[in-house]
Amino acid sequence: MNFNSDRCNVLLSASLNGKPIAVPASGEWSTLENKHSSLLSFAGDGDYVISISCEDEAGNKAEEILKHFTIDTRSPEIKISGVVHGSANKEAVRPKITCSDINLDTNKTEISLAGYLGGEQIVEWRHTEEGELEMFWLNPIGEDDNYILSAVAYDKAGNSKQESIIFSVNQKGATFIFEPKDIQGSYISRPFFPAIQIWNVDYVTIVSFTINGKETAYEFKNGILTTKEEINIDGKYVITLDVIDGAGNRSSMKPVEFYFSGTKPAAHIQGVKQGDYYFGATTIRLLPEKPEDRIKEIKINGEIIGEENYIRKEDHSVEIRVSDYQKYLLEVVTEDESGNLNHETVSFEITNNWFFKLIQGIKEFFKKLISYFK
């Protein structure tokens, strides 16, 4: 009730970056239920000091008020250097993160690194502070991957700023997976379209794709190269592939070599003929048509003949001797290195019947006679 605004002194001072700045003027005093107030409006950033002293009409003095405060509406600044946003790097990179603000809160800075393949990474760095600057030198990042590096800086007023960059580290270049797998040096019997999966952290350009030294048409989509020509002709195949990636790495697939054989194997059955009669022990020779093929199985009258009952020669032929008087059904299975199988049969008979022997002798006589007059 004894308030006198003329006896209240409000003193203001302010600075920004160490230089004085203008301060707001005191507003008119107002009174409401024995409470007295004056509105001050602070619009600009700065460090402020306000001093308030008052006494009433009776000369009683209030305790002096002295306040220091800062107004900061600007967000911190972040700069990421040492690696370029969107870059493909063929060597390890060492990013540097610099945060700056006049009121930077150095205890709250956040740094994160995530890889597409490796997931969230443990980030280690060396840290220094110089005035308004806070700097982080990250340890080298050298594992091949696509990365997102993010940093968040805070100031003491609660303002924050986030910066993120993406980049790749690609020191190893491309890797290749040939389909079908485990084909190297093998024999294939079914026609197929070769496919090669190409993995790389960056985009890839096909430099050369050849089959048996000839550039071959292909389709390259979603990281998979597929030939437009089917492998279906017997022979040896050598497939090569060269690529270059966004980091400048040139990579060559180890040549894939294999053999294709879609033709069924065959065996020459010597010593017996279909439907003929024989009159004593007979030696049968089974000779594969190709030296790389083999006799896989022999059956006589439905029973498999064990290897102890025949002789296998160095030329892959097989000799087997039969002597019992009976009818024979010989079944021979030939296999090539591609796994193709061929089944052949021949029926004959060993007999001691004099009539069959006479008939057979007459046949042989006429065969010789015909061949003599030709």
C-alpha positions in Angstrom: 0.0 0.0 0.0 3.0 2.2 0.3 4.5 1.2 -3.1 6.1 4.0 -5.2 7.3 3.0 -8.6 9.6 5.9 -8.7 11.6 4.3 -5.9 12.0 1.0 -7.9 15.1 0.8 -10.0 15.4 -1.9 -12.7 18.8 -2.1 -14.3 19.5 -4.2 -17.4 22.7 -5.1 -19.2 23.2 -7.6 -22.1 25.9 -9.0 -24.4 26.2 -11.4 -27.3 29.5 -13.0 -28.1 31.2 -10.6 -25.7 29.7 -7.5 -27.3 27.1 -5.2 -25.7 23.6 -5.4 -27.2 20.4 -3.3 -26.7 18.1 -4.1 -23.7 14.4 -3.7 -23.5 13.0 -0.7 -21.7 11.0 -1.2 -18.5 7.3 -1.1 -19.0 4.6 0.7 -17.0 4.0 -0.6 -13.5 0.6 -2.0 -12.7 -1.0 -3.0 -9.4 -3.4 -5.8 -8.6 -4.4 -6.6 -5.0 -1.2 -5.2 -3.5 1.0 -6.8 -6.1 3.0 -4.6 -8.4 4.5 -5.7 -11.8 6.2 -4.3 -14.8 6.4 -6.3 -18.1 9.8 -6.7 -19.9 10.0 -8.3 -23.3 13.2 -9.9 -24.4 13.3 -10.7 -28.1 17.0 -11.3 -29.0 19.5 -13.9 -28.1 22.1 -12.8 -25.5 23.4 -13.1 -22.0 21.4 -10.8 -19.7 21.9 -9.4 -16.2 19.0 -7.8 -14.3 19.2 -5.9 -11.0 16.0 -4.8 -9.1 16.0 -2.7 -6.0 12.9 -1.1 -4.3 11.9 0.9 -1.2 8.5 2.0 0.0 7.2 5.4 1.1 8.4 4.7 4.6 11.9 4.1 3.5 11.8 0.3 3.9 14.1 -1.4 1.4 13.4 -4.8 -0.2 16.2 -7.3 -0.7 18.0 -6.5 -3.9 17.4 -9.1 -6.7 20.3 -9.9 -9.1 19.7 -12.4 -11.9 21.9 -13.8 -14.8 20.2 -15.6 -17.6 20.7 -16.4 -21.3 18.3 -16.4 -24.2 19.4 -18.8 -26.9 17.0 -19.6 -29.8 19.6 -20.9 -32.2 20.3 -24.6 -32.7 23.8 -25.9 -32.6 25.7 -26.4 -35.8 27.1 -29.8 -36.9 29.7 -30.5 -39.6 30.7 -34.0 -40.7 34.0 -34.1 -42.6 36.4 -36.8 -43.6 33.9 -38.7 -45.7 31.5 -37.3 -48.4 27.8 -37.9 -48.2 26.7 -40.5 -50.8 30.3 -41.5 -51.5 31.7 -44.9 -52.3 35.1 -45.4 -50.7 37.6 -48.1 -51.7 39.7 -47.4 -48.6 38.8 -47.0 -44.9 37.4 -43.6 -43.8 37.9 -41.6 -40.6 35.0 -39.2 -40.2 35.4 -36.0 -38.1 32.3 -34.5 -36.4 32.4 -30.8 -35.3 29.7 -29.3 -33.1 29.5 -25.6 -32.4 27.3 -23.3 -30.3 27.9 -20.5 -27.8 26.1 -22.6 -25.2 27.0 -26.1 -26.3 26.2 -28.8 -23.9 29.2 -31.1 -24.4 27.8 -33.8 -22.1 24.8 -34.6 -24.4 26.3 -35.0 -27.9 25.2 -38.3 -29.5 26.9 -40.2 -32.3 25.7 -43.4 -33.9 26.8 -45.6 -36.8 24.8 -48.3 -38.4 25.7 -50.7 -41.3 23.3 -52.4 -43.7 25.0 -55.7 -43.1 26.6 -55.2 -39.7 23.8 -53.4 -37.9 24.4 -51.0 -35.1 28.1 -50.3 -34.6 30.2 -49.5 -31.5 31.6 -46.1 -32.2 35.0 -45.1 -30.7 36.6 -41.7 -31.1 39.1 -39.1 -29.8 37.4 -36.0 -28.4 38.6 -32.4 -28.0 37.0 -29.0 -27.0 38.1 -25.6 -28.2 36.0 -22.7 -27.0 32.6 -23.1 -28.7 33.8 -26.1 -30.7 33.5 -29.8 -29.8 35.3 -32.2 -32.1 35.2 -36.0 -32.5 37.7 -37.9 -34.6 36.2 -41.3 -35.2 38.4 -44.4 -35.4 38.8 -45.7 -39.0 35.8 -47.4 -40.5 37.1 -50.2 -42.8 34.6 -53.0 -42.9 32.8 -53.3 -46.3 29.2 -52.1 -45.8 26.7 -49.3 -46.5 26.7 -46.9 -43.5 24.5 -44.2 -41.9 26.5 -41.9 -39.6 24.4 -39.6 -37.4 25.2 -37.0 -34.8 23.0 -34.9 -32.5 24.2 -31.8 -30.7 22.4 -30.0 -27.8 22.9 -26.6 -26.2 22.1 -25.6 -22.7 18.8 -24.0 -23.8 17.5 -27.3 -25.0 17.9 -26.6 -28.7 19.2 -29.5 -30.8 20.5 -30.3 -34.3 20.9 -33.6 -36.1 23.0 -34.3 -39.1 23.3 -37.7 -41.0 25.2 -38.9 -44.0 25.3 -42.1 -45.9 28.4 -43.7 -47.5 29.9 -47.0 -48.3 33.3 -48.6 -47.6 34.2 -51.0 -50.4 37.7 -52.4 -50.2 37.1 -56.0 -51.3 35.1 -55.3 -54.5 32.5 -57.8 -55.7 31.8 -61.4 -54.6 30.2 -63.9 -56.9 27.9 -66.9 -56.3 27.4 -69.2 -59.3 24.2 -71.1 -59.7 24.0 -74.1 -59.7 26.5 -74.3 -56.8 29.3 -76.8 -56.7 29.5 -77.0 -60.5 33.2 -76.4 -60.8 34.9 -79.2 -62.6 31.8 -81.4 -62.6 29.7 -83.0 -65.3 26.1 -81.8 -66.0 23.5 -83.7 -67.8 20.4 -81.4 -67.6 20.2 -78.2 -69.7 20.1 -75.0 -67.7 20.5 -71.3 -67.8 23.5 -70.3 -65.7 22.9 -67.5 -63.1 25.5 -65.5 -61.1 24.6 -63.6 -58.0 26.9 -60.5 -57.7 27.2 -59.0 -54.2 28.7 -55.5 -53.7 28.0 -52.6 -51.3 27.9 -50.3 -54.4 26.3 -50.4 -57.8 28.0 -52.7 -60.2 28.6 -52.4 -64.0 29.3 -55.5 -66.1 32.5 -55.1 -68.0 32.7 -58.5 -69.7 30.7 -61.8 -69.6 31.9 -64.7 -71.7 31.2 -68.3 -72.3 34.1 -70.2 -73.9 35.7 -66.9 -74.7 32.7 -65.4 -76.5 30.8 -62.4 -75.2 27.3 -63.7 -74.3 23.9 -62.0 -74.0 22.6 -61.7 -70.4 20.1 -60.0 -68.2 21.3 -58.2 -65.0 18.6 -57.4 -62.5 18.5 -57.1 -58.7 22.1 -58.2 -58.4 21.7 -61.4 -60.4 23.1 -62.0 -63.9 21.2 -64.6 -66.0 22.3 -65.9 -69.4 19.9 -65.7 -72.2 21.4 -68.9 -73.8 20.7 -72.3 -72.4 23.6 -74.7 -71.8 22.4 -77.7 -73.8 25.2 -78.8 -76.2 27.7 -81.4 -75.2 31.2 -80.2 -74.4 33.4 -78.3 -72.0 32.3 -74.8 -70.8 34.4 -72.0 -69.3 32.4 -69.0 -68.0 34.1 -65.7 -67.0 32.8 -62.4 -65.6 34.4 -59.0 -64.9 32.7 -56.1 -63.2 33.5 -52.7 -61.8 31.8 -51.1 -58.8 31.0 -47.6 -57.7 34.2 -47.4 -55.7 36.3 -48.1 -58.7 37.1 -51.7 -57.7 37.4 -54.1 -60.7 36.6 -57.7 -59.8 36.9 -60.9 -61.7 35.1 -64.1 -61.0 37.2 -67.2 -60.8 36.5 -68.9 -64.2 33.8 -71.6 -63.8 34.6 -74.8 -65.8 32.3 -77.7 -66.2 31.3 -80.3 -68.8 27.8 -80.8 -70.3 26.7 -84.2 -71.6 23.1 -84.7 -72.6 23.7 -87.7 -74.8 23.1 -91.1 -73.3 26.1 -93.4 -73.1 26.2 -96.7 -75.0 28.1 -100.0 -74.8 29.1 -102.5 -77.5 28.0 -106.0 -76.5 30.5 -108.4 -78.1 30.5 -112.3 -78.0 26.8 -112.8 -78.2 24.0 -111.6 -80.5 20.3 -111.2 -80.0 18.4 -114.5 -80.5 21.5 -116.6 -81.3 22.3 -120.1 -79.9 25.7 -121.1 -78.5 26.9 -124.6 -77.7 29.5 -124.2 -75.0 31.0 -121.7 -72.6 31.0 -118.1 -74.0 32.9 -115.0 -73.1 31.0 -111.8 -73.4 32.8 -108.4 -73.7 31.1 -105.2 -72.8 32.9 -102.1 -74.2 31.7 -98.5 -73.5 31.4 -96.4 -76.6 33.4 -93.6 -75.0 36.5 -94.2 -72.9 35.3 -91.9 -70.1 32.0 -94.0 -69.7 31.8 -97.1 -67.5 29.7 -100.2 -67.1 27.7 -99.5 -64.0 25.6 -102.7 -63.6 25.2 -106.1 -65.1 22.2 -108.4 -64.7 21.7 -111.9 -66.0 18.1 -113.2 -65.8 17.2 -110.4 -63.4 20.1 -111.0 -60.9 22.8 -108.4 -60.4 26.3 -109.8 -61.1 28.9 -108.9 -58.5 32.2 -107.6 -59.5 33.9 -110.8 -58.3 32.2 -112.6 -61.2 33.6 -110.5 -64.0 36.9 -108.8 -65.0 37.1 -105.0 -65.5 39.8 -104.0 -68.0 41.9 -100.8 -68.1 39.9 -99.6 -71.1 36.8 -99.7 -68.9 35.5 -102.8 -70.8 34.1 -105.8 -68.8 34.5 -109.5 -69.6 32.1 -112.1 -68.2 32.0 -115.8 -69.0 28.8 -117.9 -69.1 28.6 -121.6 -69.5 25.4 -123.1 -68.1 23.0 -124.6 -70.7 20.0 -122.2 -70.4 18.3 -119.2 -71.9 19.9 -115.8 -71.0 18.6 -112.3 -70.7 21.6 -110.0 -70.3 21.0 -106.4 -69.1 23.7 -103.8 -69.2 23.6 -100.3 -67.6 26.2 -97.8 -68.9 26.9 -94.5 -67.1 28.7 -91.4 -68.2 30.4 -88.8 -66.1 27.3 -86.6 -66.2 25.2 -89.3 -64.6 23.3 -90.2 -67.8 22.3 -93.9 -67.9 21.6 -96.2 -70.7 20.0 -99.7 -70.5 20.7 -102.3 -73.1 19.5 -106.0 -73.3 20.3 -109.0 -75.4 18.7 -112.5 -75.3 20.6 -115.7 -76.3 20.8 -119.3 -75.3 23.5 -121.9 -74.6 22.3 -125.3 -75.5 23.5 -128.9 -76.2 20.5 -129.7 -78.5 21.9 -131.3 -81.7 19.0 -129.9 -83.8 19.7 -126.3 -82.8 23.4 -126.9 -83.4 22.5 -128.2 -86.9 20.3 -125.1 -87.7 23.0 -122.8 -86.4 25.6 -124.5 -88.6 23.4 -124.1 -91.7 23.0 -120.4 -90.9 26.7 -119.9 -90.6 27.3 -121.8 -93.9 24.9 -119.6 -95.8 26.4 -116.4 -94.2 29.8 -117.4 -95.4 28.5 -118.4 -98.8 26.7 -115.0 -99.3 29.7 -113.1 -98.2 31.9 -115.1 -100.7 29.9 -114.1 -103.7 29.6 -110.5 -102.8 
